[in-house]
Structures are given as C-alpha cells and as structure tokens.
Amino acid sequence: MATVSFRITDELKRELDELSAEKGYHLSKLFRRAIEDLRDTMRHGPDGGAFDLSLKDRLILSNQYRILGSVSV
C-alpha cells in the first residue's frame, strides 16, 4: 500500500483522533474511507449515480448556464 503525507491543523488532528477512537478505527482507515468517498463523489456525482443526461437535457442545461451567465446581479 502506498503512503501519502499531508498537513492538518493540530485542532483537526485532535478531533479526528477522538472520532477514530469513537468509531474504533485507526486514523489511517478513517482517512482512507473519507478519501474513497470523495473520489466516488467526484467520479459519480453526489448521489452516487452517473450523470445520465440526454442530448436535449444537455442543450437545455447549457442554454440555462449561458443565460444565467449573462444576467447581472
């Protein structure tokens, strides 16, 4: 298994230590699960499913995006 290293604040480290102790996980398992969840969300969207849009839906969404971009607030 590869090793990754990054910095977090002392406060966040204390909170994560407490959380991992409550869950009965090693801290590395807690990070692994969080990173896997983030990867899945980024890959498949927040609901876990792929974005299935028809061509018509894509065009509508694109036009709405353009319209909203041109509206000044």
N, CA, C and O atoms as a GROMACS GRO file, in nm:
protein
  292
    1MET      N    1   0.084  -0.117   0.000
    1MET     CA    2   0.000   0.000   0.000
    1MET      C    3   0.090   0.124   0.000
    1MET      O    4   0.190   0.128   0.070
    2ALA      N    5   0.053   0.224  -0.079
    2ALA     CA    6   0.130   0.348  -0.087
    2ALA      C    7   0.109   0.434   0.037
    2ALA      O    8   0.009   0.420   0.108
    3THR      N    9   0.203   0.522   0.061
    3THR     CA   10   0.194   0.616   0.172
    3THR      C   11   0.180   0.757   0.117
    3THR      O   12   0.252   0.796   0.024
    4VAL      N   13   0.087   0.833   0.175
    4VAL     CA   14   0.065   0.972   0.137
    4VAL      C   15   0.078   1.055   0.262
    4VAL      O   16   0.031   1.015   0.369
    5SER      N   17   0.140   1.170   0.251
    5SER     CA   18   0.155   1.254   0.368
    5SER      C   19   0.109   1.395   0.338
    5SER      O   20   0.137   1.449   0.230
    6PHE      N   21   0.037   1.456   0.433
    6PHE     CA   22  -0.011   1.593   0.418
    6PHE      C   23  -0.028   1.652   0.557
    6PHE      O   24  -0.028   1.579   0.657
    7ARG      N   25  -0.042   1.783   0.563
    7ARG     CA   26  -0.050   1.853   0.692
    7ARG      C   27  -0.194   1.892   0.724
    7ARG      O   28  -0.272   1.929   0.635
    8ILE      N   29  -0.228   1.882   0.852
    8ILE     CA   30  -0.356   1.928   0.903
    8ILE      C   31  -0.329   2.006   1.031
    8ILE      O   32  -0.222   1.996   1.090
    9THR      N   33  -0.427   2.084   1.074
    9THR     CA   34  -0.408   2.163   1.196
    9THR      C   35  -0.409   2.071   1.317
    9THR      O   36  -0.462   1.960   1.313
   10ASP      N   37  -0.350   2.118   1.425
   10ASP     CA   38  -0.347   2.040   1.549
   10ASP      C   39  -0.488   2.014   1.599
   10ASP      O   40  -0.519   1.905   1.648
   11GLU      N   41  -0.575   2.115   1.587
   11GLU     CA   42  -0.714   2.100   1.633
   11GLU      C   43  -0.785   1.991   1.553
   11GLU      O   44  -0.853   1.906   1.611
   12LEU      N   45  -0.770   1.993   1.420
   12LEU     CA   46  -0.833   1.890   1.337
   12LEU      C   47  -0.778   1.753   1.372
   12LEU      O   48  -0.854   1.656   1.375
   13LYS      N   49  -0.649   1.742   1.398
   13LYS     CA   50  -0.588   1.614   1.436
   13LYS      C   51  -0.650   1.562   1.564
   13LYS      O   52  -0.682   1.443   1.574
   14ARG      N   53  -0.668   1.649   1.664
   14ARG     CA   54  -0.730   1.606   1.791
   14ARG      C   55  -0.872   1.556   1.766
   14ARG      O   56  -0.912   1.453   1.819
   15GLU      N   57  -0.948   1.632   1.686
   15GLU     CA   58  -1.086   1.592   1.658
   15GLU      C   59  -1.091   1.458   1.585
   15GLU      O   60  -1.175   1.373   1.615
   16LEU      N   61  -1.002   1.439   1.489
   16LEU     CA   62  -1.000   1.313   1.414
   16LEU      C   63  -0.955   1.196   1.502
   16LEU      O   64  -1.004   1.085   1.487
   17ASP      N   65  -0.861   1.221   1.591
   17ASP     CA   66  -0.820   1.117   1.686
   17ASP      C   67  -0.938   1.073   1.772
   17ASP      O   68  -0.959   0.953   1.793
   18GLU      N   69  -1.016   1.170   1.821
   18GLU     CA   70  -1.134   1.138   1.902
   18GLU      C   71  -1.237   1.061   1.821
   18GLU      O   72  -1.292   0.962   1.869
   19LEU      N   73  -1.261   1.106   1.700
   19LEU     CA   74  -1.359   1.040   1.613
   19LEU      C   75  -1.317   0.898   1.580
   19LEU      O   76  -1.399   0.806   1.585
   20SER      N   77  -1.191   0.879   1.547
   20SER     CA   78  -1.145   0.744   1.513
   20SER      C   79  -1.152   0.652   1.635
   20SER      O   80  -1.181   0.534   1.622
   21ALA      N   81  -1.125   0.707   1.753
   21ALA     CA   82  -1.136   0.625   1.875
   21ALA      C   83  -1.281   0.586   1.901
   21ALA      O   84  -1.310   0.473   1.939
   22GLU      N   85  -1.374   0.680   1.880
   22GLU     CA   86  -1.517   0.650   1.897
   22GLU      C   87  -1.563   0.541   1.802
   22GLU      O   88  -1.641   0.454   1.840
   23LYS      N   89  -1.515   0.546   1.677
   23LYS     CA   90  -1.556   0.450   1.575
   23LYS      C   91  -1.479   0.319   1.583
   23LYS      O   92  -1.516   0.220   1.520
   24GLY      N   93  -1.371   0.320   1.660
   24GLY     CA   94  -1.289   0.200   1.670
   24GLY      C   95  -1.200   0.177   1.549
   24GLY      O   96  -1.161   0.064   1.521
   25TYR      N   97  -1.169   0.284   1.475
   25TYR     CA   98  -1.085   0.276   1.356
   25TYR      C   99  -0.946   0.330   1.388
   25TYR      O  100  -0.930   0.411   1.479
   26HIS      N  101  -0.848   0.285   1.312
   26HIS     CA  102  -0.719   0.353   1.311
   26HIS      C  103  -0.741   0.480   1.228
   26HIS      O  104  -0.825   0.483   1.138
   27LEU      N  105  -0.665   0.582   1.258
   27LEU     CA  106  -0.680   0.709   1.187
   27LEU      C  107  -0.660   0.691   1.036
   27LEU      O  108  -0.728   0.757   0.956
   28SER      N  109  -0.569   0.604   0.997
   28SER     CA  110  -0.545   0.584   0.854
   28SER      C  111  -0.669   0.526   0.785
   28SER      O  112  -0.696   0.558   0.670
   29LYS      N  113  -0.744   0.440   0.855
   29LYS     CA  114  -0.867   0.386   0.796
   29LYS      C  115  -0.972   0.495   0.780
   29LYS      O  116  -1.045   0.497   0.681
   30LEU      N  117  -0.980   0.585   0.876
   30LEU     CA  118  -1.074   0.696   0.868
   30LEU      C  119  -1.042   0.784   0.746
   30LEU      O  120  -1.133   0.822   0.672
   31PHE      N  121  -0.914   0.816   0.726
   31PHE     CA  122  -0.873   0.894   0.610
   31PHE      C  123  -0.902   0.819   0.480
   31PHE      O  124  -0.953   0.877   0.385
   32ARG      N  125  -0.870   0.690   0.477
   32ARG     CA  126  -0.893   0.612   0.356
   32ARG      C  127  -1.039   0.613   0.316
   32ARG      O  128  -1.072   0.632   0.199
   33ARG      N  129  -1.127   0.593   0.414
   33ARG     CA  130  -1.271   0.594   0.385
   33ARG      C  131  -1.317   0.731   0.334
   33ARG      O  132  -1.395   0.739   0.240
   34ALA      N  133  -1.269   0.837   0.398
   34ALA     CA  134  -1.308   0.972   0.357
   34ALA      C  135  -1.259   1.002   0.215
   34ALA      O  136  -1.331   1.061   0.135
   35ILE      N  137  -1.137   0.961   0.185
   35ILE     CA  138  -1.082   0.986   0.052
   35ILE      C  139  -1.153   0.902  -0.052
   35ILE      O  140  -1.179   0.950  -0.163
   36GLU      N  141  -1.187   0.778  -0.020
   36GLU     CA  142  -1.262   0.694  -0.113
   36GLU      C  143  -1.400   0.752  -0.140
   36GLU      O  144  -1.448   0.752  -0.254
   37ASP      N  145  -1.466   0.803  -0.035
   37ASP     CA  146  -1.597   0.867  -0.053
   37ASP      C  147  -1.586   0.990  -0.142
   37ASP      O  148  -1.669   1.012  -0.229
   38LEU      N  149  -1.483   1.071  -0.120
   38LEU     CA  150  -1.461   1.190  -0.201
   38LEU      C  151  -1.435   1.152  -0.347
   38LEU      O  152  -1.490   1.213  -0.438
   39ARG      N  153  -1.351   1.050  -0.367
   39ARG     CA  154  -1.324   1.003  -0.503
   39ARG      C  155  -1.452   0.959  -0.573
   39ARG      O  156  -1.476   0.995  -0.688
   40ASP      N  157  -1.536   0.882  -0.503
   40ASP     CA  158  -1.661   0.834  -0.561
   40ASP      C  159  -1.755   0.949  -0.594
   40ASP      O  160  -1.821   0.948  -0.698
   41THR      N  161  -1.762   1.048  -0.506
   41THR     CA  162  -1.846   1.164  -0.530
   41THR      C  163  -1.797   1.242  -0.650
   41THR      O  164  -1.877   1.286  -0.734
   42MET      N  165  -1.667   1.260  -0.660
   42MET     CA  166  -1.611   1.334  -0.772
   42MET      C  167  -1.630   1.257  -0.903
   42MET      O  168  -1.648   1.316  -1.009
   43ARG      N  169  -1.625   1.127  -0.895
   43ARG     CA  170  -1.636   1.044  -1.015
   43ARG      C  171  -1.780   1.026  -1.060
   43ARG      O  172  -1.807   1.026  -1.180
   44HIS      N  173  -1.873   1.013  -0.965
   44HIS     CA  174  -2.010   0.975  -0.998
   44HIS      C  175  -2.116   1.075  -0.955
   44HIS      O  176  -2.234   1.049  -0.974
   45GLY      N  177  -2.077   1.186  -0.897
   45GLY     CA  178  -2.174   1.284  -0.851
   45GLY      C  179  -2.216   1.257  -0.707
   45GLY      O  180  -2.190   1.149  -0.654
   46PRO      N  181  -2.280   1.354  -0.644
   46PRO     CA  182  -2.313   1.345  -0.502
   46PRO      C  183  -2.413   1.234  -0.467
   46PRO      O  184  -2.415   1.187  -0.354
   47ASP      N  185  -2.496   1.192  -0.563
   47ASP     CA  186  -2.594   1.088  -0.533
   47ASP      C  187  -2.540   0.948  -0.562
   47ASP      O  188  -2.611   0.849  -0.544
   48GLY      N  189  -2.414   0.938  -0.605
   48GLY     CA  190  -2.354   0.809  -0.630
   48GLY      C  191  -2.380   0.754  -0.768
   48GLY      O  192  -2.317   0.656  -0.809
   49GLY      N  193  -2.471   0.814  -0.841
   49GLY     CA  194  -2.502   0.766  -0.975
   49GLY      C  195  -2.435   0.852  -1.080
   49GLY      O  196  -2.401   0.968  -1.056
   50ALA      N  197  -2.418   0.794  -1.195
   50ALA     CA  198  -2.359   0.869  -1.305
   50ALA      C  199  -2.459   0.974  -1.354
   50ALA      O  200  -2.580   0.958  -1.336
   51PHE      N  201  -2.410   1.078  -1.414
   51PHE     CA  202  -2.496   1.180  -1.469
   51PHE      C  203  -2.547   1.134  -1.604
   51PHE      O  204  -2.472   1.134  -1.702
   52ASP      N  205  -2.672   1.094  -1.612
   52ASP     CA  206  -2.731   1.049  -1.737
   52ASP      C  207  -2.820   1.160  -1.791
   52ASP      O  208  -2.935   1.173  -1.751
   53LEU      N  209  -2.767   1.238  -1.882
   53LEU     CA  210  -2.844   1.344  -1.944
   53LEU      C  211  -2.855   1.315  -2.093
   53LEU      O  212  -2.757   1.280  -2.159
   54SER      N  213  -2.974   1.330  -2.144
   54SER     CA  214  -2.994   1.315  -2.288
   54SER      C  215  -2.934   1.437  -2.357
   54SER      O  216  -2.900   1.536  -2.292
   55LEU      N  217  -2.921   1.428  -2.488
   55LEU     CA  218  -2.871   1.542  -2.564
   55LEU      C  219  -2.959   1.665  -2.542
   55LEU      O  220  -2.910   1.776  -2.526
   56LYS      N  221  -3.090   1.643  -2.541
   56LYS     CA  222  -3.185   1.753  -2.518
   56LYS      C  223  -3.160   1.817  -2.382
   56LYS      O  224  -3.155   1.939  -2.370
   57ASP      N  225  -3.145   1.734  -2.277
   57ASP     CA  226  -3.120   1.786  -2.143
   57ASP      C  227  -2.988   1.862  -2.136
   57ASP      O  228  -2.979   1.965  -2.069
   58ARG      N  229  -2.886   1.812  -2.204
   58ARG     CA  230  -2.756   1.880  -2.206
   58ARG      C  231  -2.767   2.017  -2.272
   58ARG      O  232  -2.708   2.114  -2.224
   59LEU      N  233  -2.842   2.024  -2.382
   59LEU     CA  234  -2.859   2.153  -2.451
   59LEU      C  235  -2.937   2.251  -2.364
   59LEU      O  236  -2.902   2.369  -2.358
   60ILE      N  237  -3.042   2.204  -2.298
   60ILE     CA  238  -3.119   2.290  -2.209
   60ILE      C  239  -3.031   2.342  -2.096
   60ILE      O  240  -3.032   2.461  -2.066
   61LEU      N  241  -2.954   2.252  -2.035
   61LEU     CA  242  -2.866   2.292  -1.926
   61LEU      C  243  -2.761   2.392  -1.975
   61LEU      O  244  -2.730   2.489  -1.905
   62SER      N  245  -2.706   2.369  -2.093
   62SER     CA  246  -2.607   2.460  -2.149
   62SER      C  247  -2.667   2.599  -2.173
   62SER      O  248  -2.604   2.700  -2.142
   63ASN      N  249  -2.788   2.603  -2.228
   63ASN     CA  250  -2.853   2.732  -2.253
   63ASN      C  251  -2.886   2.803  -2.122
   63ASN      O  252  -2.871   2.925  -2.113
   64GLN      N  253  -2.930   2.730  -2.022
   64GLN     CA  254  -2.959   2.791  -1.892
   64GLN      C  255  -2.832   2.850  -1.831
   64GLN      O  256  -2.835   2.958  -1.772
   65TYR      N  257  -2.722   2.779  -1.846
   65TYR     CA  258  -2.595   2.826  -1.795
   65TYR      C  259  -2.554   2.957  -1.863
   65TYR      O  260  -2.509   3.051  -1.798
   66ARG      N  261  -2.570   2.960  -1.995
   66ARG     CA  262  -2.538   3.082  -2.072
   66ARG      C  263  -2.627   3.199  -2.029
   66ARG      O  264  -2.578   3.311  -2.013
   67ILE      N  265  -2.755   3.173  -2.012
   67ILE     CA  266  -2.849   3.278  -1.973
   67ILE      C  267  -2.813   3.332  -1.835
   67ILE      O  268  -2.807   3.453  -1.814
   68LEU      N  269  -2.788   3.241  -1.739
   68LEU     CA  270  -2.752   3.285  -1.604
   68LEU      C  271  -2.620   3.361  -1.603
   68LEU      O  272  -2.602   3.454  -1.524
   69GLY      N  273  -2.528   3.322  -1.692
   69GLY     CA  274  -2.400   3.391  -1.700
   69GLY      C  275  -2.413   3.533  -1.753
   69GLY      O  276  -2.331   3.619  -1.723
   70SER      N  277  -2.517   3.557  -1.832
   70SER     CA  278  -2.532   3.690  -1.891
   70SER      C  279  -2.617   3.783  -1.804
   70SER      O  280  -2.622   3.904  -1.829
   71VAL      N  281  -2.682   3.730  -1.704
   71VAL     CA  282  -2.767   3.812  -1.616
   71VAL      C  283  -2.678   3.877  -1.510
   71VAL      O  284  -2.604   3.809  -1.440
   72SER      N  285  -2.687   4.009  -1.501
   72SER     CA  286  -2.608   4.077  -1.398
   72SER      C  287  -2.692   4.091  -1.271
   72SER      O  288  -2.812   4.117  -1.276
   73VAL      N  289  -2.626   4.073  -1.160
   73VAL     CA  290  -2.695   4.078  -1.031
   73VAL      C  291  -2.684   4.216  -0.972
   73VAL      O  292  -2.736   4.240  -0.863
   0.00000   0.00000   0.00000
